[in-house]
Amino acid sequence: MPYTNELCGLCRKLCCEYKTEEPLKKHTTFKIGGSCKILININSSDTLAEILKFLKKQNIRFFVLGKGSNILADDNGFDGVILKISKDFSHIEKTGETEIFCTSGTSLSELCIYAMENSLSGLEFAYGIPGTVGGALFMNAGAYGGELKDVVTSAHYLNEKCEICSAESAEMSLSYRHSVFSENPDWVITDVTFSLNKGDREQIREKMNELMHKRKDKQPLDFPSAGSTFKRPEGSYASLLIEQCGLKGLNVGGAEVSTKHSGFVINKGGATFEDVIELTDKVKKCVYEKTGYSLELEPIILK
């Protein structure tokens, strides 16, 4: 691509690692996806701003990726730049008696452990969700009765003009698997502040371990996936509807509706993007015909 050399030079100047023609299957938990033109490991908000300015000036497609835990990437790849915000952009600190600040590349589980070690309660539900703080806020991740919106107080982000902006939780339009950031994909979260509650460290640890055991018992964690494949339809549960339709174990190529938890489509080995799309289309069609419920994919399609 005509911009490659100039962008690679900018990365070297900013001391951030990059790879060209990088397979996305190496960066998604589904282990599916072709190559992107360049993948850049973001290491600071300043680096992020400089690279975004370059990409927007050149009108280059880009996508912000964390741990890739809610992504289904096309085998044909992504004709653009992946900005990976993960371990190279990870920092956590306690900024008040019950307040924690962290950058968006911080692992959600790492944040949960930090909160537990500081005897702060409220994030136990998030332990084991395989994503970053930024990705979790983007989709208002939740589990076991808790959501990010319950504990987030504010965040900073770069807007479409690459200006640093701040938002209070009330301004984030946080609802089920939705936020103002998912409405505005050009906005990139840089850091998040959480307000938690004082608690007993051992009780917090026990709750985290209890929920982790539930995940291991009920979810097909031994196989690559993008987590819950379908959003919860109003008035029911996707997994219940899929099971009622007798679709557990249904497969297309290497993609399968998990026999352990029907809300998960898993990569049993060698699954392709098309395998997953064909399988999920079959599930949606069958569920609608038999129950009247319309299922919606939860993972983001990257193509």
N, C-alpha and C positions, 0 to 999 in steps of 0.2 A: 504494500500500500504506500502511496506517496508520502504519508505523514510519518511512517514508521521510524525512519532515521532521526528525524527531529524530535519525536516523542521519546525515543530511547535515550537521546542525548539529554533531554530534560530530566529524565529519571536518574541518570548518572549524576547530573548536577545536584539533584535533590537527595542523593544517597538512598534511593529506594530501589529495592530489587524488582526486576521485571523479567518476564519470559515471553517469547514470541511463539505463535502457533501452539499454545498450551492447551492440552485436552481438558475440557471441562469435567469429564468423568472423574478426574483426579481431585476435583474441588467441590463435588456434590455428594451428599450422603446416599443418593440413589445410584451412584456410580454409572451414570449415563450422561452422554454428551460429547459432541465433537469439539473441535478446537476454536479458540478465539484468536483474534489477530495479535493482541498483546494482553497479558495479565500483569497488573501492577500491584505490588504489595504496598499499601498506603501505610506510612509510619508516623504521620502527624497531621493535624488540621491544616497547617500551613502548606504542607506538601499536597494535601487533597485540594486545597483552593487553587494552587498554582496549576495543577494538572487539569482540574475542571475548567479553568479559564482557557487553557490551551485547547481542550476538546471542544468547548462551545464555540470558540473563535473559528475553529476549523470545521465546525458542524459535523463532528465525528460521533457516531453512536457510542454510547457507553452504558454499562450496567454495573450497579453497586452490589457486590457479593460479600456475605459474611462467611459463615461456615457451610453455606450451600445446603442447609437442612430442610428447606421448604421450596426447592427448585427442581423442575423437570426441564432439562436442557436438551435441545434438538441434536440429533446425531450429525446434522449438517453443520453444526457449530454456530458461532455468533460472529457476524461480520462487523466487529467493532472491538472496543476496549473494555476489559473487565477491571474494575477497581476493587481489589480485595481488601476489605477492612476487617482484619482479624488480629492474630497474635502480635503483629508488628505495631498495632495501634491499640494497645491494651494497658490501661492504668486504672487502679482503684485506690481511693482514699476516703477516710472518714472525715467529713467536714463539719460535723456537729454531733451532739450527743446521740442522736438517732438518725443522722443523715449520712448518706454515702453518695459520693460522686464517682463516676467511671466513664471512660471513653468508650465509644460505640463498638470497638473491636473486642472488648472484653467478653470472654466466655460467660454465658449466663450461669453455668454451674460454678465457675470460679467465683463469680459475684456472690452466689448463695453460700459458698463455703466461707468467704470473707465475712459475710454478715453473721453467720453462725459463730465464727471465731471471736467476733466482737459482741456476742450475746444480743444480736438484733434479730427480731422475728418479723415475718411478713412475706419472706421470699421462699419459704419452704416448698410451696407448690411448684416453683420453677426449677427445682433441682432435678437435673436429668434431661431437661429440654435441651436438645443438641444445637444450640444456636448462639449467636452473639447478642449483646444487649441492644445494639442498633437494630438488628433484624427482628428481635423480639418486640421492640417498641413499634417498628414499622407495621407489624401485623397485630399488635396488641395480643401477644401470645398468652396462653393460659392453660391451666390444667387443674383438676381436682378442686374446682370451685374458686380458684384464684385467677386473677388476670393482672397484667402489667399496670393497667389503669388504677388498680387498688393501691399501688405503692409508688408510682411515679409522681414527682412534683413538678419537674421542669426539664427542659432539654435545650441544647443549642444545635443549630443546623445551618448548613450553607444553602441559601435559596437559589433560584434560577439565575440570579446575577452574581452568584458566588459571594454574596454578602453574609456575614455571620449574623444570625437572628436567634432570638430566644422565644420559647413558648412555655406557658404554664400548662399544667395538665388539662385544665378546663378549656384550653384553646386547641387541644389536640384531636378533638372529635373521636375519642376512644370508645369503640364499641366492639362487638364480637368480630374478631379477626379484621379489624379496620382501624385506620387512623388518618389524620390529615396528611401524613407522610405517604400513605398508600394512594391518596388522592392526587398527590403531587410528587411523582417519582423523580423529578429533577431536584427535589430537596434532599440533601444528604445529612443525616444525623451525625453529629460529631461527639456529643457527650450527653449523659443523662444523670439526673439527680433523683435519688430515692429517699423517701421518708418512711422509716420503719418503727418498730416498737421495741422497747426493752423487754428482754426475755431471759429465760434460763438456757444457758448454752447446751446442756445435756438434753433438755427437753426438745430444743430445736433440732439437735443432731438426730435424736430418735425419730422425730417427725419426718425429717429428710430421708432417713434410711427406710422408714416405713413406706413412704411414697415411691422410693426407688425400687423397693421389693415389689410393689404393685405393678410398676412399669414392666419389670422383668418377667413377672408372672403372666401379665395379660397382653403384652405387646411383643411382636416378632422382632426383637432387637438383634437376633442373630443374622438377619438378612438386610441388605441395603434397601432403604426406602426413603421417602420424603416425609415420613411421619403420617399423620392422619391424611388420607387421600381426599376426603370429601368434607366440606363444611357441614355443620349440624343444621339440618332443615328445621324450620320453626315447627314445633309440636312433636318432634320425634328425634331419632338418632340415626345417622347414616348406617352405622354398623348393624343396628337392629333391623332396619329395612332390608339391607343387603342379605342378612342372614335369613330373614323371613322369605326372601325370594329364592333361597337355595343356591346362592352364588358363592359360598365359601369354597375355595379351591379352584374356582374358574380360572383358566389361564389362557394367555395368548403368547406364544413363544416363551421367552424367559420371564415374563411378567405374570404374577399370580395374585388373586385375592387371598390374603393370608387365611389359613385354616385356624390360626391361633386368635386372630382378631380381624374380623371381616371389614373393619374400617381402614385397613392398611392394604395397599397394593405393594407387593415386594418384588425385588429383583432376585429371582431364584438362581440366576446365572446367565449372563449374556443377554439380558433384556435390552431391547432397543427403545428409543423414543416412540416409534410407531407401535411397538408391542403394547406399551403402556396406554397410549391414546386409544388404540383399538379396544383394549380391555375395558378401560374406564367408560368409553362410549357404550359398550355393551351393557355394563352395569347400570349406567344412567337410563338407558332405554328400557331395560327390564324393570327396574324399580318404578319408573314412571308408569309403564303399562299396567303393572300389577298393584301399585299403591296410590298412584296419583301424585306422588312427591317428586319434585325436580331436584336432583342432586347437583351441586356445584363443586368443581375441583378447588381444593385448598392450595396446592402448590402453585407457584408462579411458573408460567411457561416461558422459557428463555430460548429465543430462536432468532 
